[in-house]
Structure formats: C-alpha cells, structure tokens
Amino acid sequence: IPLSSGMILLTWQKIAPTALLYQISPSLNMEILILLAILSTMLGGWGGLNQTQMRKVLAYSSIAHMGWTVIMALINPNLTILSLMIYIMTTLTLFMTLNLSSTTKIKSISNLWNKSTPMTMIVFLTMLSLGGLPPLTGFMPKWLILQELIINNNPTMAIIMALSALLNLFFYMRIIYVSSLTMFPTSNNLKHHWFFSQTKTTNMIPTLTTISSMLLPLTPILIIMT
C-alpha cells in the first residue's frame, strides 16, 4: 500500500479504539489487559526482527506500541492518551519523511545519505525515539508506564515490558547500523546523486521532529497533567 495509506492505518485508525478504552476504563479487567499487553509487545518485537520493508517494520512496531498503550487503560487512562499522542506524532514524522524521500526499504535508507543527509538524520532520530531510547521523547511514555506498574505493585509486568521494549530498540538499531555503517552493493559509481527540487511540502516535518525527539524535559509538567 502507499506510505500515506499506511500512515493513516497506523495513526488515525487507533484513535477510535483508544477513545473507547478510555471511556470504559473503570470496567476493564486487569488480567485481560496484561495478557493483551504481553502478546502485543512480544508479537510486535519478534515480528519486526527480520523485516526489510519499512512498512512492515512500522506495522510490527505499531502492534508493540499498542501493548504499552493498553496496559495503562485501567491504572491511568490519561497516560494511555499521552502514550498514544506521542506515538502518533513520532509515527507521523517518520512516515512523512519516508514519503518525502520515497523510501520503502532499508536499502533505500542507506542510499538516502547521498540525497539528503538531514533527512536521513531525522529518520534515525525518529526511529530511536520510537524504540524508546533516552533522552528522546519516546522514552517518556515507557518510563512513566513502568513507574506506574511498579507503584501499583506489579514489578514483574514492568520487567517483562522493559525486556520486550529491547526487541523494538534492537531492530531499529539494526536498521540504523545497516543503513549508516554498511554499504549495499550498487552499480552507481557517483558519490552524490543529482539533487532535484522537492515538490512535496516539508513544512510540518521540522515541527514534528522537534516534538518527537525533544520533549523529555517537559516530563514533570506532563506528570502533573496526567
């Protein structure tokens, strides 16, 4: 499917079920939420390990992130909304950047260095934020969720969720390693590609990049809000 359609499926489509979870949160069963969260994070982590298509990687990452969102539906519904909002902003940034550069495979990201180095750095920063690496914004919801689980006397679930997050971080780090520190075989002998002027809009990408990578210092304010 086109990248724009994938972006809608992984962002806009999650708003309705999350809103429903938020409304019925007092009547949810914690054991069922824990089971769904474990299955989602494990399936999303293991499924994305050997993928070469960026759309498949982001699809499995979406499954894993829904596990983090669901686990807080009963304990702290406001944190569920915060986690979804940060995920949507980060995913929008990555999809808009990939769509701008027409990148759908890991091999294409490695060739993106020749076309636009800043765009490649945005892709790498956003993927690390999706993986939950501090000090990027994506670390904030995972940190707050683990803290809430420990406060509610569920340290075992916190350990399982933290270990499952390492799977996501691993395949993002693998993509970055393959794309930046190795070079795919290519028949092009030129060091730089000819740069054509962009016809697609890029106005939202700088703002979304800032939101998806630099909001961690605002965590105390968000804790008060949630």
CYANA upper distance limits for C-alpha pairs under 8 A (distance plus 0.5 A):
  1 ILE  CA      5 SER  CA      6.95
  1 ILE  CA      6 GLY  CA      7.17
  2 PRO  CA      6 GLY  CA      6.91
  3 LEU  CA      7 MET  CA      6.59
  3 LEU  CA     55 ARG  CA      8.00
  3 LEU  CA     95 PHE  CA      7.21
  3 LEU  CA     98 LEU  CA      8.23
  3 LEU  CA     99 ASN  CA      6.57
  3 LEU  CA    104 THR  CA      8.45
  4 SER  CA      8 ILE  CA      6.98
  4 SER  CA     95 PHE  CA      7.94
  4 SER  CA     99 ASN  CA      7.74
  5 SER  CA      9 LEU  CA      6.80
  6 GLY  CA     10 LEU  CA      6.66
  6 GLY  CA     55 ARG  CA      7.70
  7 MET  CA     11 THR  CA      6.57
  7 MET  CA     12 TRP  CA      8.41
  7 MET  CA     91 THR  CA      7.99
  7 MET  CA     92 LEU  CA      7.23
  7 MET  CA     95 PHE  CA      6.60
  8 ILE  CA     12 TRP  CA      5.68
  8 ILE  CA     13 GLN  CA      7.00
  9 LEU  CA     13 GLN  CA      5.77
  9 LEU  CA     14 LYS  CA      8.21
 10 LEU  CA     14 LYS  CA      7.26
 10 LEU  CA     59 ALA  CA      7.62
 10 LEU  CA     62 SER  CA      7.04
 10 LEU  CA     88 ILE  CA      8.47
 10 LEU  CA     91 THR  CA      8.30
 11 THR  CA     15 ILE  CA      7.75
 11 THR  CA     88 ILE  CA      5.88
 11 THR  CA     91 THR  CA      7.78
 11 THR  CA     92 LEU  CA      8.01
 13 GLN  CA     17 PRO  CA      8.38
 14 LYS  CA     18 THR  CA      6.66
 15 ILE  CA     19 ALA  CA      6.52
 16 ALA  CA     20 LEU  CA      6.76
 17 PRO  CA     21 LEU  CA      6.70
 18 THR  CA     22 TYR  CA      6.65
 18 THR  CA     80 THR  CA      8.44
 18 THR  CA     81 ILE  CA      8.05
 19 ALA  CA     23 GLN  CA      6.80
 20 LEU  CA     24 ILE  CA      6.83
 21 LEU  CA     25 SER  CA      6.09
 21 LEU  CA     73 ALA  CA      6.95
 22 TYR  CA     73 ALA  CA      6.85
 22 TYR  CA     77 PRO  CA      6.27
 22 TYR  CA     80 THR  CA      8.32
 22 TYR  CA     81 ILE  CA      8.45
 24 ILE  CA     28 LEU  CA      7.23
 25 SER  CA     73 ALA  CA      6.18
 25 SER  CA     74 LEU  CA      5.63
 25 SER  CA     77 PRO  CA      7.39
 26 PRO  CA     74 LEU  CA      6.77
 28 LEU  CA     33 LEU  CA      8.23
 28 LEU  CA     73 ALA  CA      8.43
 28 LEU  CA     74 LEU  CA      6.84
 29 ASN  CA     33 LEU  CA      6.90
 29 ASN  CA     74 LEU  CA      8.32
 30 MET  CA     34 ILE  CA      6.63
 30 MET  CA     74 LEU  CA      7.33
 31 GLU  CA     35 LEU  CA      6.78
 32 ILE  CA     36 LEU  CA      6.67
 33 LEU  CA     37 ALA  CA      6.50
 33 LEU  CA     70 VAL  CA      6.91
 33 LEU  CA     71 ILE  CA      6.11
 33 LEU  CA     73 ALA  CA      8.48
 34 ILE  CA     38 ILE  CA      6.65
 34 ILE  CA     71 ILE  CA      6.55
 34 ILE  CA    157 MET  CA      8.25
 35 LEU  CA     39 LEU  CA      6.69
 36 LEU  CA     40 SER  CA      6.48
 36 LEU  CA     67 GLY  CA      7.14
 36 LEU  CA     70 VAL  CA      8.09
 36 LEU  CA     71 ILE  CA      8.45
 37 ALA  CA     41 THR  CA      6.58
 37 ALA  CA     66 MET  CA      7.99
 37 ALA  CA     67 GLY  CA      4.45
 37 ALA  CA     68 TRP  CA      6.90
 37 ALA  CA     70 VAL  CA      6.72
 37 ALA  CA     71 ILE  CA      6.20
 38 ILE  CA     42 MET  CA      6.50
 38 ILE  CA     67 GLY  CA      7.23
 38 ILE  CA    160 ILE  CA      8.14
 38 ILE  CA    161 MET  CA      7.70
 39 LEU  CA     43 LEU  CA      6.34
 39 LEU  CA     67 GLY  CA      8.06
 40 SER  CA     44 GLY  CA      6.37
 40 SER  CA     63 ILE  CA      6.11
 40 SER  CA     64 ALA  CA      5.62
 40 SER  CA     65 HIS  CA      8.31
 40 SER  CA     66 MET  CA      7.31
 40 SER  CA     67 GLY  CA      5.39
 41 THR  CA     45 GLY  CA      6.44
 41 THR  CA     63 ILE  CA      7.29
 41 THR  CA     64 ALA  CA      4.48
 41 THR  CA     65 HIS  CA      7.40
 41 THR  CA     66 MET  CA      8.21
 41 THR  CA     67 GLY  CA      5.81
 41 THR  CA     68 TRP  CA      7.83
 41 THR  CA    161 MET  CA      7.78
 41 THR  CA    164 SER  CA      6.46
 41 THR  CA    165 ALA  CA      7.91
 42 MET  CA     46 TRP  CA      6.52
 42 MET  CA     64 ALA  CA      7.49
 42 MET  CA    164 SER  CA      6.44
 43 LEU  CA     47 GLY  CA      6.19
 43 LEU  CA     60 TYR  CA      8.02
 43 LEU  CA     63 ILE  CA      7.88
 43 LEU  CA     64 ALA  CA      7.48
 44 GLY  CA     48 GLY  CA      6.74
 44 GLY  CA     60 TYR  CA      4.89
 44 GLY  CA     61 SER  CA      6.06
 44 GLY  CA     62 SER  CA      7.75
 44 GLY  CA     63 ILE  CA      5.57
 44 GLY  CA     64 ALA  CA      4.87
 44 GLY  CA    168 ASN  CA      8.14
 45 GLY  CA     49 LEU  CA      7.36
 45 GLY  CA     60 TYR  CA      7.44
 45 GLY  CA     61 SER  CA      7.52
 45 GLY  CA     64 ALA  CA      6.84
 45 GLY  CA    164 SER  CA      7.01
 45 GLY  CA    165 ALA  CA      7.86
 45 GLY  CA    167 LEU  CA      5.36
 45 GLY  CA    168 ASN  CA      5.63
 46 TRP  CA    167 LEU  CA      7.29
 47 GLY  CA     51 GLN  CA      8.26
 47 GLY  CA     60 TYR  CA      6.61
 48 GLY  CA     56 LYS  CA      7.66
 48 GLY  CA     57 VAL  CA      5.63
 48 GLY  CA     60 TYR  CA      5.95
 48 GLY  CA     61 SER  CA      7.52
 48 GLY  CA    168 ASN  CA      8.01
 48 GLY  CA    171 PHE  CA      7.23
 49 LEU  CA    167 LEU  CA      8.16
 49 LEU  CA    170 PHE  CA      8.36
 49 LEU  CA    171 PHE  CA      5.87
 51 GLN  CA     56 LYS  CA      7.07
 51 GLN  CA     57 VAL  CA      6.58
 52 THR  CA     56 LYS  CA      8.22
 52 THR  CA     57 VAL  CA      8.03
 52 THR  CA    105 LYS  CA      6.47
 52 THR  CA    106 ILE  CA      6.31
 53 GLN  CA     57 VAL  CA      6.91
 53 GLN  CA    104 THR  CA      6.55
 53 GLN  CA    105 LYS  CA      5.15
 53 GLN  CA    106 ILE  CA      7.01
 54 MET  CA     58 LEU  CA      6.63
 54 MET  CA    104 THR  CA      5.88
 54 MET  CA    105 LYS  CA      5.86
 54 MET  CA    106 ILE  CA      7.03
 55 ARG  CA     59 ALA  CA      6.57
 55 ARG  CA    104 THR  CA      7.23
 56 LYS  CA     60 TYR  CA      6.77
 57 VAL  CA     61 SER  CA      6.62
 58 LEU  CA     62 SER  CA      6.50
 59 ALA  CA     63 ILE  CA      7.03
 60 TYR  CA     64 ALA  CA      6.91
 61 SER  CA     65 HIS  CA      6.68
 61 SER  CA    168 ASN  CA      7.32
 62 SER  CA     66 MET  CA      6.74
 63 ILE  CA     67 GLY  CA      7.26
 64 ALA  CA     68 TRP  CA      7.46
 64 ALA  CA    168 ASN  CA      8.36
 65 HIS  CA     69 THR  CA      6.84
 65 HIS  CA     87 TYR  CA      8.07
 66 MET  CA     70 VAL  CA      6.47
 67 GLY  CA     71 ILE  CA      6.78
 68 TRP  CA     72 MET  CA      7.75
 68 TRP  CA     83 SER  CA      8.27
 68 TRP  CA    142 LYS  CA      7.89
 68 TRP  CA    145 ILE  CA      8.07
 68 TRP  CA    161 MET  CA      8.29
 69 THR  CA     73 ALA  CA      7.58
 69 THR  CA     80 THR  CA      5.55
 69 THR  CA     81 ILE  CA      8.27
 69 THR  CA     83 SER  CA      6.55
 69 THR  CA     84 LEU  CA      7.02
 70 VAL  CA     80 THR  CA      7.42
 71 ILE  CA     75 ILE  CA      8.33
 72 MET  CA     76 ASN  CA      5.76
 72 MET  CA     77 PRO  CA      6.50
 72 MET  CA     79 LEU  CA      7.08
 72 MET  CA     80 THR  CA      6.03
 72 MET  CA    145 ILE  CA      7.49
 73 ALA  CA     77 PRO  CA      5.14
 73 ALA  CA     79 LEU  CA      8.44
 73 ALA  CA     80 THR  CA      6.35
 75 ILE  CA    148 GLU  CA      8.17
 76 ASN  CA     80 THR  CA      7.28
 76 ASN  CA    148 GLU  CA      8.45
 76 ASN  CA    226 THR  CA      8.40
 77 PRO  CA     81 ILE  CA      7.13
 78 ASN  CA     82 LEU  CA      6.84
 78 ASN  CA    226 THR  CA      5.83
 79 LEU  CA     83 SER  CA      6.54
 79 LEU  CA    141 PRO  CA      8.01
 79 LEU  CA    144 LEU  CA      8.38
 79 LEU  CA    145 ILE  CA      8.02
 79 LEU  CA    226 THR  CA      6.62
 80 THR  CA     84 LEU  CA      6.77
 81 ILE  CA     85 MET  CA      6.65
 82 LEU  CA     86 ILE  CA      6.77
 82 LEU  CA    141 PRO  CA      7.70
 83 SER  CA     87 TYR  CA      6.65
 83 SER  CA    141 PRO  CA      5.80
 84 LEU  CA     88 ILE  CA      6.57
 85 MET  CA     89 MET  CA      6.74
 86 ILE  CA     90 THR  CA      6.65
 86 ILE  CA    137 THR  CA      8.08
 86 ILE  CA    138 GLY  CA      7.46
 86 ILE  CA    141 PRO  CA      8.30
 86 ILE  CA    212 SER  CA      7.42
 87 TYR  CA     91 THR  CA      6.50
 87 TYR  CA    130 LEU  CA      7.76
 87 TYR  CA    138 GLY  CA      7.95
 88 ILE  CA     92 LEU  CA      6.45
 89 MET  CA     93 THR  CA      6.78
 89 MET  CA    208 LEU  CA      6.89
 89 MET  CA    211 ILE  CA      7.67
 89 MET  CA    212 SER  CA      6.64
 90 THR  CA     94 LEU  CA      6.93
 90 THR  CA    126 THR  CA      6.79
 90 THR  CA    129 SER  CA      7.88
 90 THR  CA    130 LEU  CA      7.22
 90 THR  CA    138 GLY  CA      8.33
 90 THR  CA    208 LEU  CA      7.70
 90 THR  CA    209 THR  CA      8.03
 90 THR  CA    211 ILE  CA      8.24
 90 THR  CA    212 SER  CA      5.38
 91 THR  CA     95 PHE  CA      6.58
 91 THR  CA    126 THR  CA      8.42
 91 THR  CA    130 LEU  CA      8.27
 92 LEU  CA     96 MET  CA      6.43
 92 LEU  CA    208 LEU  CA      8.06
 93 THR  CA     97 THR  CA      6.68
 93 THR  CA    126 THR  CA      7.61
 93 THR  CA    205 ILE  CA      6.57
 93 THR  CA    208 LEU  CA      6.03
 93 THR  CA    209 THR  CA      6.57
 93 THR  CA    212 SER  CA      7.96
 94 LEU  CA     98 LEU  CA      6.63
 94 LEU  CA    122 ILE  CA      8.35
 94 LEU  CA    123 VAL  CA      6.49
 94 LEU  CA    126 THR  CA      6.67
 94 LEU  CA    127 MET  CA      7.99
 95 PHE  CA     99 ASN  CA      6.41
 96 MET  CA    100 LEU  CA      6.52
 96 MET  CA    205 ILE  CA      7.51
 97 THR  CA    101 SER  CA      6.86
 97 THR  CA    119 MET  CA      7.38
 97 THR  CA    122 ILE  CA      8.14
 97 THR  CA    123 VAL  CA      7.36
 97 THR  CA    205 ILE  CA      7.57
 98 LEU  CA    102 SER  CA      6.21
 98 LEU  CA    103 THR  CA      5.48
 98 LEU  CA    104 THR  CA      7.51
 98 LEU  CA    123 VAL  CA      8.21
 99 ASN  CA    103 THR  CA      6.97
100 LEU  CA    200 LYS  CA      6.97
100 LEU  CA    202 THR  CA      8.27
101 SER  CA    112 LEU  CA      8.24
103 THR  CA    108 SER  CA      6.10
103 THR  CA    109 ILE  CA      6.98
104 THR  CA    108 SER  CA      7.24
105 LYS  CA    109 ILE  CA      7.23
106 ILE  CA    110 SER  CA      7.13
106 ILE  CA    175 ILE  CA      7.11
106 ILE  CA    178 VAL  CA      8.28
106 ILE  CA    179 SER  CA      7.16
107 LYS  CA    111 ASN  CA      7.11
107 LYS  CA    179 SER  CA      7.41
107 LYS  CA    184 PHE  CA      7.22
108 SER  CA    112 LEU  CA      6.68
109 ILE  CA    113 TRP  CA      7.83
109 ILE  CA    120 THR  CA      7.65
109 ILE  CA    179 SER  CA      6.43
110 SER  CA    178 VAL  CA      7.89
110 SER  CA    179 SER  CA      4.62
110 SER  CA    180 SER  CA      6.68
110 SER  CA    182 THR  CA      8.49
110 SER  CA    183 MET  CA      7.36
110 SER  CA    184 PHE  CA      7.85
111 ASN  CA    115 LYS  CA      7.87
111 ASN  CA    179 SER  CA      8.41
112 LEU  CA    116 SER  CA      6.53
112 LEU  CA    117 THR  CA      7.62
112 LEU  CA    119 MET  CA      8.40
112 LEU  CA    120 THR  CA      6.79
113 TRP  CA    117 THR  CA      5.44
113 TRP  CA    120 THR  CA      6.69
114 ASN  CA    191 LYS  CA      7.39
114 ASN  CA    192 HIS  CA      5.36
114 ASN  CA    193 HIS  CA      6.22
115 LYS  CA    192 HIS  CA      7.33
115 LYS  CA    193 HIS  CA      6.29
115 LYS  CA    194 TRP  CA      8.02
115 LYS  CA    195 PHE  CA      6.95
116 SER  CA    120 THR  CA      6.95
117 THR  CA    121 MET  CA      6.80
118 PRO  CA    122 ILE  CA      6.77
119 MET  CA    123 VAL  CA      6.87
120 THR  CA    124 PHE  CA      6.82
121 MET  CA    125 LEU  CA      6.57
122 ILE  CA    126 THR  CA      6.54
122 ILE  CA    209 THR  CA      7.38
123 VAL  CA    127 MET  CA      6.67
124 PHE  CA    128 LEU  CA      6.74
124 PHE  CA    176 ILE  CA      6.92
125 LEU  CA    129 SER  CA      6.68
125 LEU  CA    213 SER  CA      7.41
126 THR  CA    130 LEU  CA      6.68
126 THR  CA    209 THR  CA      7.71
126 THR  CA    212 SER  CA      7.14
126 THR  CA    213 SER  CA      7.30
127 MET  CA    131 GLY  CA      6.70
127 MET  CA    172 TYR  CA      6.54
128 LEU  CA    132 GLY  CA      6.90
128 LEU  CA    133 LEU  CA      6.19
128 LEU  CA    136 LEU  CA      8.08
128 LEU  CA    138 GLY  CA      8.38
128 LEU  CA    169 LEU  CA      7.55
128 LEU  CA    172 TYR  CA      7.13
128 LEU  CA    173 MET  CA      7.90
129 SER  CA    133 LEU  CA      6.27
129 SER  CA    134 PRO  CA      8.23
129 SER  CA    136 LEU  CA      5.82
129 SER  CA    137 THR  CA      6.48
129 SER  CA    138 GLY  CA      4.89
129 SER  CA    139 PHE  CA      7.24
129 SER  CA    212 SER  CA      7.31
129 SER  CA    213 SER  CA      6.69
130 LEU  CA    138 GLY  CA      5.91
130 LEU  CA    169 LEU  CA      8.43
131 GLY  CA    138 GLY  CA      7.37
131 GLY  CA    139 PHE  CA      8.30
131 GLY  CA    165 ALA  CA      7.53
131 GLY  CA    166 LEU  CA      8.32
131 GLY  CA    168 ASN  CA      6.03
131 GLY  CA    169 LEU  CA      4.88
131 GLY  CA    172 TYR  CA      7.17
132 GLY  CA    136 LEU  CA      7.67
132 GLY  CA    137 THR  CA      8.11
132 GLY  CA    138 GLY  CA      5.07
132 GLY  CA    139 PHE  CA      4.60
132 GLY  CA    140 MET  CA      8.16
132 GLY  CA    142 LYS  CA      7.33
132 GLY  CA    165 ALA  CA      7.97
132 GLY  CA    169 LEU  CA      7.48
133 LEU  CA    138 GLY  CA      7.32
133 LEU  CA    139 PHE  CA      6.01
133 LEU  CA    169 LEU  CA      7.91
134 PRO  CA    138 GLY  CA      8.11
134 PRO  CA    139 PHE  CA      5.80
135 PRO  CA    139 PHE  CA      7.25
135 PRO  CA    213 SER  CA      8.47
135 PRO  CA    214 MET  CA      8.29
135 PRO  CA    216 LEU  CA      6.97
136 LEU  CA    140 MET  CA      8.19
136 LEU  CA    212 SER  CA      7.86
136 LEU  CA    213 SER  CA      5.09
136 LEU  CA    214 MET  CA      6.31
136 LEU  CA    215 LEU  CA      7.68
136 LEU  CA    216 LEU  CA      6.63
137 THR  CA    211 ILE  CA      7.84
137 THR  CA    212 SER  CA      5.97
137 THR  CA    213 SER  CA      5.20
137 THR  CA    214 MET  CA      6.16
137 THR  CA    215 LEU  CA      5.60
137 THR  CA    216 LEU  CA      5.45
138 GLY  CA    142 LYS  CA      7.77
138 GLY  CA    212 SER  CA      7.45
138 GLY  CA    213 SER  CA      7.66
139 PHE  CA    143 TRP  CA      6.51
139 PHE  CA    216 LEU  CA      7.98
140 MET  CA    144 LEU  CA      6.69
140 MET  CA    216 LEU  CA      6.50
140 MET  CA    219 THR  CA      7.32
141 PRO  CA    145 ILE  CA      6.45
142 LYS  CA    146 LEU  CA      6.59
143 TRP  CA    147 GLN  CA      6.66
144 LEU  CA    148 GLU  CA      6.67
145 ILE  CA    149 LEU  CA      6.74
146 LEU  CA    150 ILE  CA      6.80
146 LEU  CA    158 ALA  CA      5.78
146 LEU  CA    161 MET  CA      8.29
146 LEU  CA    162 ALA  CA      8.10
147 GLN  CA    151 ILE  CA      6.69
148 GLU  CA    152 ASN  CA      6.67
149 LEU  CA    153 ASN  CA      7.02
149 LEU  CA    154 ASN  CA      5.68
149 LEU  CA    155 PRO  CA      6.86
149 LEU  CA    157 MET  CA      7.66
149 LEU  CA    158 ALA  CA      6.35
150 ILE  CA    154 ASN  CA      5.76
150 ILE  CA    155 PRO  CA      5.41
150 ILE  CA    158 ALA  CA      7.13
154 ASN  CA    158 ALA  CA      7.06
155 PRO  CA    159 ILE  CA      6.73
156 THR  CA    160 ILE  CA      6.86
157 MET  CA    161 MET  CA      6.59
158 ALA  CA    162 ALA  CA      6.59
159 ILE  CA    163 LEU  CA      6.65
160 ILE  CA    164 SER  CA      6.66
161 MET  CA    165 ALA  CA      6.73
162 ALA  CA    166 LEU  CA      7.28
163 LEU  CA    167 LEU  CA      7.76
164 SER  CA    168 ASN  CA      7.71
165 ALA  CA    169 LEU  CA      6.83
166 LEU  CA    170 PHE  CA      6.39
167 LEU  CA    171 PHE  CA      7.04
168 ASN  CA    172 TYR  CA      6.86
169 LEU  CA    173 MET  CA      6.53
170 PHE  CA    174 ARG  CA      6.52
171 PHE  CA    175 ILE  CA      6.70
172 TYR  CA    176 ILE  CA      6.83
173 MET  CA    177 TYR  CA      6.54
174 ARG  CA    178 VAL  CA      6.56
175 ILE  CA    179 SER  CA      6.43
176 ILE  CA    180 SER  CA      6.35
176 ILE  CA    181 LEU  CA      8.35
177 TYR  CA    181 LEU  CA      5.80
177 TYR  CA    182 THR  CA      7.46
178 VAL  CA    182 THR  CA      5.75
178 VAL  CA    183 MET  CA      8.03
179 SER  CA    183 MET  CA      7.68
202 THR  CA    206 PRO  CA      8.26
203 ASN  CA    207 THR  CA      8.30
204 MET  CA    208 LEU  CA      6.59
205 ILE  CA    209 THR  CA      6.40
206 PRO  CA    210 THR  CA      6.78
207 THR  CA    211 ILE  CA      6.85
208 LEU  CA    212 SER  CA      6.49
209 THR  CA    213 SER  CA      6.62
210 THR  CA    214 MET  CA      6.00
210 THR  CA    215 LEU  CA      8.09
211 ILE  CA    215 LEU  CA      6.43
215 LEU  CA    219 THR  CA      7.81
218 LEU  CA    222 LEU  CA      6.97
219 THR  CA    223 ILE  CA      6.57
220 PRO  CA    224 ILE  CA      6.94
221 ILE  CA    225 MET  CA      6.90
222 LEU  CA    226 THR  CA      6.64
